[in-house]
Amino acid sequence: MIQVIDAKKRCPWGRSELEIAYHDREWGVPQHSDRVLFEFLVLEGAQAGLSWSTILAKREAYRRAFSEFDAERVAHYGPAQVRELMANQGIVRNRLKIDAAIVNARAFLEVRKEWGSFDAYIWQFVGERPISKARKSMKQVPASTRESELMSRELLRRGFKFVGPTICYAFMQAVGMVNDHLVSCFRRAEIEPKIGAEAAYAGMMS
């Protein structure tokens, strides 16, 4: 039997099977679904102080625990739901993070009411088009940027929790507001056409 070896070169952080699948299919791809954006807002906040691999392993449990990331349903969670979440071994049982997810759902809905969608609001921080930098090593990837710092300040002002500049930058990477795949990574070339399409659309709408 001939063993097939995957010779694709990836960003070095993708090591486990879960990380590789996430890297190859989702990370850096522009997202505009409010449900997906809320999902990553919850997951990135949950990650604070932990590894992303830990959160990926709990992702399905998070989906079940947080009503498939339906912000309207999460916004109505009360003490009974909080007790259930604190007893749920499939998620990070941190009271501050659980409370933040519920608070963020409410703030999320307020933004959507004002802007029509959370998507329209959040993408303004990058001028409605992804930022793409030709980074050659992970050492060149920043922990935060001017854009993530501004996003953090504005989200905090609106009452969001667990949205510091570093968390905001990780969120931006996850939802494709930034393409931080290294130039040596095969996914960078695959995502660039999507970024070009995003830029063209943003130009039409401006």
C-alpha positions as CSV (number, residue, x, y, z in Angstrom):
1,M,0.0,0.0,0.0
2,I,1.4,3.4,-1.0
3,Q,1.3,6.0,1.7
4,V,0.1,9.4,0.5
5,I,2.1,12.2,2.0
6,D,0.5,15.7,2.3
7,A,3.4,17.9,1.0
8,K,1.4,21.2,1.3
9,K,3.3,23.9,3.2
10,R,1.2,25.5,5.9
11,C,1.5,28.2,8.5
12,P,3.5,26.5,11.3
13,W,0.8,26.8,14.0
14,G,-1.4,24.2,12.3
15,R,-0.2,20.9,13.9
16,S,-3.1,18.8,15.1
17,E,-5.7,17.3,12.9
18,L,-8.3,19.9,14.1
19,E,-5.9,22.8,13.6
20,I,-5.0,21.7,10.1
21,A,-8.6,21.3,9.1
22,Y,-9.4,24.7,10.5
23,H,-6.4,26.3,8.9
24,D,-7.1,24.7,5.5
25,R,-10.8,25.5,5.4
26,E,-11.7,28.5,7.5
27,W,-8.9,30.7,8.9
28,G,-8.5,33.9,6.9
29,V,-11.5,33.4,4.7
30,P,-13.7,36.5,4.6
31,Q,-16.9,35.9,6.6
32,H,-20.1,38.0,6.4
33,S,-22.7,35.9,8.2
34,D,-23.8,37.5,11.4
35,R,-24.1,34.1,13.0
36,V,-20.5,33.1,12.1
37,L,-19.2,36.5,13.3
38,F,-21.0,36.0,16.6
39,E,-19.6,32.5,16.8
40,F,-16.0,33.8,16.6
41,L,-16.7,36.6,19.0
42,V,-17.7,34.0,21.5
43,L,-14.9,31.6,20.7
44,E,-12.1,34.2,20.7
45,G,-13.3,35.5,24.0
46,A,-13.3,32.0,25.4
47,Q,-9.8,31.5,24.2
48,A,-8.3,34.2,26.4
49,G,-5.4,32.7,28.3
50,L,-5.9,29.3,26.6
51,S,-4.7,27.7,23.4
52,W,-6.8,27.8,20.2
53,S,-6.5,24.1,19.9
54,T,-8.4,23.8,23.3
55,I,-11.2,25.9,21.9
56,L,-11.3,24.0,18.6
57,A,-11.7,20.8,20.5
58,K,-14.7,22.3,22.4
59,R,-16.3,24.0,19.4
60,E,-19.1,21.6,18.8
61,A,-19.9,21.6,22.5
62,Y,-20.0,25.4,22.3
63,R,-22.4,25.3,19.4
64,R,-24.8,23.1,21.4
65,A,-24.4,25.1,24.6
66,F,-24.9,28.5,22.9
67,S,-27.9,27.7,20.7
68,E,-25.9,27.3,17.5
69,F,-24.6,30.8,18.1
70,D,-28.0,32.4,17.7
71,A,-27.4,35.8,19.3
72,E,-31.1,36.5,19.9
73,R,-31.5,33.3,21.9
74,V,-28.2,33.8,23.8
75,A,-29.2,37.4,24.7
76,H,-32.2,36.0,26.6
77,Y,-30.2,33.6,28.7
78,G,-30.9,34.0,32.4
79,P,-29.7,32.4,35.7
80,A,-30.9,28.9,34.8
81,Q,-29.0,28.9,31.5
82,V,-25.9,30.2,33.3
83,R,-26.1,27.4,35.8
84,E,-26.3,24.9,33.0
85,L,-23.3,26.4,31.2
86,M,-21.3,26.4,34.4
87,A,-22.0,22.7,34.8
88,N,-21.2,21.9,31.1
89,Q,-17.9,20.1,31.0
90,G,-17.7,20.5,27.2
91,I,-17.0,24.3,27.4
92,V,-14.7,26.5,29.3
93,R,-16.5,26.9,32.7
94,N,-15.3,30.4,33.5
95,R,-18.1,32.5,34.9
96,L,-16.7,35.8,33.5
97,K,-16.4,34.3,30.0
98,I,-19.9,32.8,30.1
99,D,-21.4,36.1,31.4
100,A,-19.4,38.0,28.6
101,A,-20.9,35.8,25.9
102,I,-24.4,36.7,27.1
103,V,-23.6,40.4,27.5
104,N,-21.9,40.4,24.1
105,A,-25.0,38.8,22.5
106,R,-27.1,41.7,23.8
107,A,-24.6,44.3,22.6
108,F,-24.4,42.5,19.3
109,L,-28.1,42.9,18.8
110,E,-27.9,46.6,19.6
111,V,-25.2,47.0,16.9
112,R,-27.3,45.1,14.4
113,K,-30.4,47.2,15.2
114,E,-28.3,50.4,14.5
115,W,-26.3,49.2,11.5
116,G,-28.7,46.7,9.9
117,S,-26.1,43.9,10.5
118,F,-23.1,43.3,12.7
119,D,-21.3,42.5,9.5
120,A,-21.7,46.1,8.2
121,Y,-20.5,47.4,11.5
122,I,-17.4,45.3,12.1
123,W,-16.0,45.4,8.5
124,Q,-15.8,49.2,8.7
125,F,-12.6,48.8,10.8
126,V,-10.8,47.6,7.7
127,G,-12.5,49.8,5.2
128,E,-14.8,47.0,4.1
129,R,-12.0,45.0,2.6
130,P,-9.4,42.5,4.0
131,I,-5.9,43.6,4.9
132,S,-3.3,41.4,3.3
133,K,0.4,41.6,4.3
134,A,3.2,39.6,2.8
135,R,4.5,38.1,6.0
136,K,7.4,35.6,5.7
137,S,7.5,34.3,9.3
138,M,5.2,34.1,12.3
139,K,7.6,36.6,14.0
140,Q,6.2,39.2,11.6
141,V,2.6,38.6,12.6
142,P,1.6,41.2,15.3
143,A,-0.4,40.5,18.4
144,S,-2.5,43.6,17.7
145,T,-2.7,46.5,15.2
146,R,-4.0,50.0,15.0
147,E,-7.2,48.6,13.5
148,S,-7.7,46.0,16.3
149,E,-7.0,48.6,18.9
150,L,-9.7,50.9,17.4
151,M,-12.1,48.0,17.2
152,S,-11.4,47.1,20.8
153,R,-12.0,50.6,22.1
154,E,-15.3,50.9,20.1
155,L,-16.6,47.5,21.2
156,L,-15.7,48.2,24.8
157,R,-17.5,51.5,24.6
158,R,-20.6,49.7,23.4
159,G,-20.5,47.3,26.4
160,F,-18.8,44.3,24.9
161,K,-16.5,42.2,27.1
162,F,-13.4,40.2,26.5
163,V,-12.6,42.3,23.4
164,G,-9.1,43.6,24.0
165,P,-6.8,44.5,21.1
166,T,-5.2,41.0,21.0
167,I,-8.5,39.2,21.0
168,C,-9.9,41.6,18.4
169,Y,-6.9,40.9,16.1
170,A,-7.3,37.1,16.5
171,F,-11.0,37.6,15.6
172,M,-10.0,39.7,12.5
173,Q,-7.6,36.9,11.4
174,A,-10.3,34.2,12.0
175,V,-13.0,36.0,10.0
176,G,-10.8,37.0,7.1
177,M,-10.6,40.7,7.9
178,V,-6.8,40.1,7.8
179,N,-5.0,37.5,5.7
180,D,-2.1,36.4,7.8
181,H,-1.3,33.2,6.0
182,L,2.5,33.3,5.4
183,V,3.7,33.8,1.8
184,S,5.0,30.2,1.9
185,C,1.6,28.8,2.9
186,F,-0.5,27.3,0.1
187,R,-3.7,28.8,1.5
188,R,-2.5,32.4,0.9
189,A,-2.7,31.9,-2.8
190,E,-6.2,30.3,-2.5
191,I,-7.6,33.1,-0.4
192,E,-6.1,36.1,-2.4
193,P,-8.8,35.8,-5.2
194,K,-11.5,36.0,-2.5
195,I,-9.8,39.2,-1.1
196,G,-9.7,40.6,-4.6
197,A,-13.4,40.0,-5.0
198,E,-14.0,41.6,-1.6
199,A,-12.1,44.7,-2.6
200,A,-14.0,45.0,-5.9
201,Y,-17.3,44.7,-4.1
202,A,-16.3,47.3,-1.5
203,G,-15.3,49.6,-4.3
204,M,-18.7,49.2,-5.9
205,M,-20.5,50.0,-2.7
206,S,-18.4,53.0,-1.7
